[in-house]
Amino acid sequence: MAESFVLNTGARIPSVGLGVWQIKPEAVSDVIYAAVKVFPDCPHALLAGYRHIDCAAAYSNEKEVGLALKKLFEDGVVKREDMFITSKLWAANHAPEDVLEGIDNSLKDLQLDFLDLYLIHGPIRIKKGTTMSPENLIRTDIPATWGAMEKLYDSGKARAIGVSNFTCNKLEDLFAVARVPPAVNQVECHPVWQQDKLRKLCQLKGVHLSAFSPLGSPGSPGLNGPSVLSNPVIVSVAEKLQKTPAQVRLPRAEVAVHPNSGYNTLEDLWDGEI
Ligand SMILES: NC(=O)c1ccc[n+]([C@@H]2O[C@H](COP(=O)([O-])OP(=O)(O)OC[C@H]3O[C@@H](n4cnc5c(N)ncnc54)[C@H](OP(=O)(O)O)[C@@H]3O)[C@@H](O)[C@H]2O)c1
């Protein structure tokens, strides 16, 4: 598997990222530190840790992610330029005048001067200051929101801009008005939902399709779709290779095992043969 992909900005995005959705604020700093740092005394540590962290204002843990990043930089574990940090504009900040506030809050919490990638979290908008529920939904104005995203790109606060959860139609609509084309569309994509049509469109338009929920997000509340881990093809490949379905499915990441992770060795987590 490629280590990175080239975006339409010319920048490289590491092919494997660590998403921090649903990681509790009190745990996320340790998770990030352990995922990025290579512990030299760990016999299973490989040469590189994660370099790509996928955050969002909506995950309510950016302050704690920021603390981990600051410590990693201060400890000399990695340099800012070696990390690829993504965040996302939440649905309550779609008004053009609120987009700058959205990125500024994320930058402040993450303790960064710029993001490598800033995404519109989804083509859905709620009234400012409200929570996600049907009565708070208001009509989106993606051209206006995108115009404000383009200003962030121009200013350098976001080195690439993109979208998330955009269908083919939404992406086509965006292309019709965009001065700066989206660099990324981050969508759910795995063997049970392969996004063939969207992938072809993204390829055609030079948009990097970034796949989230590689395991189909088992256990997430409200998600009752077909399970990746019990998919017959995945199960039969796993049986053939004598692996678990998750081992078959996940891309191979270069990781070290943190002593508090619940895994005793890297082999417990990943045997590295697939
Ligand atoms: N842009 C968006 O709208 C959006 C939406 C969703 C996700 N994302 C991004 O994608 C990232 C990953 O999403 P996700 O959490 O849905 O990913 P996922 O990997 O599909 O699902 C994670 C779930 O898989 C379980 N799991 C992990 N390893 C397993 C194994 N070996 N066997 C069985 N189950 C296993 C985890 O359980 P435990 O917790 O018990 O380990 C957790 O419940 C997020 O953090 C976020 O950055 C973006």
The ligand as an SDF file (V2000), in Angstrom:
LIG
                    3D

 48 52  0  0  0  0  0  0  0  0999 V2000
  -16.2440   12.5110    8.4070 N   0  0  0  0  0  0  0  0  0  0  0  0
  -17.1340   11.8320    9.0940 C   0  0  0  0  0  0  0  0  0  0  0  0
  -18.3280   12.1480    9.1150 O   0  0  0  0  0  0  0  0  0  0  0  0
  -16.6760   10.6300    9.8740 C   0  0  0  0  0  0  0  0  0  0  0  0
  -17.6240    9.7080   10.3680 C   0  0  0  0  0  0  0  0  0  0  0  0
  -17.1630    8.5890   11.0560 C   0  0  0  0  0  0  0  0  0  0  0  0
  -15.8030    8.4040   11.2420 C   0  0  0  0  0  0  0  0  0  0  0  0
  -14.9200    9.3350   10.7600 N   0  0  0  0  0  0  0  0  0  0  0  0
  -13.4630    9.2100   10.9980 C   0  0  0  0  0  0  0  0  0  0  0  0
  -13.0690    7.8750   10.8570 O   0  0  0  0  0  0  0  0  0  0  0  0
  -12.4890    7.4180   12.0900 C   0  0  0  0  0  0  0  0  0  0  0  0
  -12.7820    5.9520   12.2710 C   0  0  0  0  0  0  0  0  0  0  0  0
  -14.1800    5.7580   12.2980 O   0  0  0  0  0  0  0  0  0  0  0  0
  -14.8230    4.5770   13.1240 P   0  0  0  0  0  0  0  0  0  0  0  0
  -14.5320    4.7370   14.5670 O   0  0  0  0  0  0  0  0  0  0  0  0
  -16.2590    4.5130   12.6990 O   0  0  0  0  0  0  0  0  0  0  0  0
  -13.9540    3.3490   12.5310 O   0  0  0  0  0  0  0  0  0  0  0  0
  -14.0780    1.7610   12.5590 P   0  0  0  0  0  0  0  0  0  0  0  0
  -12.6880    1.2880   12.6670 O   0  0  0  0  0  0  0  0  0  0  0  0
  -14.9160    1.3010   11.4130 O   0  0  0  0  0  0  0  0  0  0  0  0
  -14.8830    1.4310   13.8790 O   0  0  0  0  0  0  0  0  0  0  0  0
  -14.3180    1.5260   15.1510 C   0  0  0  0  0  0  0  0  0  0  0  0
  -15.0020    0.4750   15.9920 C   0  0  0  0  0  0  0  0  0  0  0  0
  -14.4160   -0.7740   15.6310 O   0  0  0  0  0  0  0  0  0  0  0  0
  -14.1470   -1.4970   16.7920 C   0  0  0  0  0  0  0  0  0  0  0  0
  -12.9380   -2.2970   16.5800 N   0  0  0  0  0  0  0  0  0  0  0  0
  -11.6660   -1.8560   16.4810 C   0  0  0  0  0  0  0  0  0  0  0  0
  -10.8090   -2.8760   16.2760 N   0  0  0  0  0  0  0  0  0  0  0  0
  -11.5580   -3.9940   16.2620 C   0  0  0  0  0  0  0  0  0  0  0  0
  -11.2490   -5.3580   16.1250 C   0  0  0  0  0  0  0  0  0  0  0  0
   -9.9730   -5.7470   15.9680 N   0  0  0  0  0  0  0  0  0  0  0  0
  -12.2690   -6.2360   16.1380 N   0  0  0  0  0  0  0  0  0  0  0  0
  -13.5500   -5.8250   16.3080 C   0  0  0  0  0  0  0  0  0  0  0  0
  -13.9050   -4.5180   16.4600 N   0  0  0  0  0  0  0  0  0  0  0  0
  -12.9220   -3.6240   16.4290 C   0  0  0  0  0  0  0  0  0  0  0  0
  -13.9160   -0.4570   17.8590 C   0  0  0  0  0  0  0  0  0  0  0  0
  -14.2640   -1.0110   19.0800 O   0  0  0  0  0  0  0  0  0  0  0  0
  -13.5500   -0.4950   20.4400 P   0  0  0  0  0  0  0  0  0  0  0  0
  -13.9010    0.9290   20.5940 O   0  0  0  0  0  0  0  0  0  0  0  0
  -14.1420   -1.3840   21.4710 O   0  0  0  0  0  0  0  0  0  0  0  0
  -12.0760   -0.7220   20.2290 O   0  0  0  0  0  0  0  0  0  0  0  0
  -14.8550    0.6650   17.4640 C   0  0  0  0  0  0  0  0  0  0  0  0
  -16.1430    0.4740   18.0540 O   0  0  0  0  0  0  0  0  0  0  0  0
  -13.0950    8.3340   13.1470 C   0  0  0  0  0  0  0  0  0  0  0  0
  -12.3200    8.4030   14.3230 O   0  0  0  0  0  0  0  0  0  0  0  0
  -13.1380    9.6400   12.4090 C   0  0  0  0  0  0  0  0  0  0  0  0
  -11.8530   10.2410   12.4300 O   0  0  0  0  0  0  0  0  0  0  0  0
  -15.3190   10.4190   10.0740 C   0  0  0  0  0  0  0  0  0  0  0  0
  1  2  1  0
  2  3  2  0
  2  4  1  0
  4  5  1  0
  4 48  2  0
  5  6  2  0
  6  7  1  0
  7  8  2  0
  8  9  1  0
  8 48  1  0
  9 10  1  0
  9 46  1  0
 10 11  1  0
 11 12  1  0
 11 44  1  0
 12 13  1  0
 13 14  1  0
 14 15  2  0
 14 16  1  0
 14 17  1  0
 17 18  1  0
 18 19  2  0
 18 20  1  0
 18 21  1  0
 21 22  1  0
 22 23  1  0
 23 24  1  0
 23 42  1  0
 24 25  1  0
 25 26  1  0
 25 36  1  0
 26 27  1  0
 26 35  1  0
 27 28  2  0
 28 29  1  0
 29 30  1  0
 29 35  2  0
 30 31  1  0
 30 32  2  0
 32 33  1  0
 33 34  2  0
 34 35  1  0
 36 37  1  0
 36 42  1  0
 37 38  1  0
 38 39  2  0
 38 40  1  0
 38 41  1  0
 42 43  1  0
 44 45  1  0
 44 46  1  0
 46 47  1  0
M  CHG  2   8   1  16  -1
M  END
$$$$
